[in-house]
Amino acid sequence: MGTINTSMLLASVLLLIGIASGKFSARLGVPELVLILFDGGLRTSLMSVRRVWRQALSLSTVGV
């Protein structure tokens, strides 16, 4: 009986850790991703955008 209780407790703790880490990563991960994408967009040169805009436009419309 003690083994079952111990395994149930361990499963419960792991479940709570999983839920807490999901909430924590969502709160910190999304703003970090936004900052990285924004910074990458600001550092992209206009010449690079001009070279690939046709391919990007076709992929964004046909690929979806």
N, C-alpha and C positions, 0 to 999 in steps of 0.2 A: 504494500500500500504506500510506503514511503517513496518508492521509486516513481510511482505514478504522480504523486503530488509534486515531487521535485521536477519531473519533466513538464508538468503543467505550468509550474511557476516559471521555469526557464522559457517555455514557449510564450508565456504572457509577457515576460520582460523583453524578449526579442521582438515581439509584436509592438510593444510600446516604444521601443527604441526605433523601430522602423517608421512608425507614424511620426514620432518627434523629428527624426532626421528628414523626413519628407517635407514637413512644414518648415523646418529650418532652411533647407536648401532652396525651397521655393521663394522664401522671403529674401534670401541673399543672392541666389543664383540668377534670378531674372534681372535685377538691377545691374549686376555685373555684366551679364550678356548684353544688355542695352548699351552700357558704356563702351564695351569692346567694339560692338558694331558701329556705334556713332563715331568712335575714334578712327576706326578703319575707313569709314566713309569720308572723313575729313582729310585723311592722308592720301587718298587716291587721287592721282593726277588726272587732269582733264584729258590728256593724250591717251591714257589707259582706258578711260571710259569711251572715248571716240572709237578706239580700235575694236571694242567688243560689244557695243550697244546693239547691233543687229542680231548677233547670236544670242545675246541675253534676252532680247525681246521675243525672239522666236521660241526660245526654250521656255520662257515664262508663259506664253500663250498656248503653244502646241503641247508642251511637256506636261501641262496640267490637264 
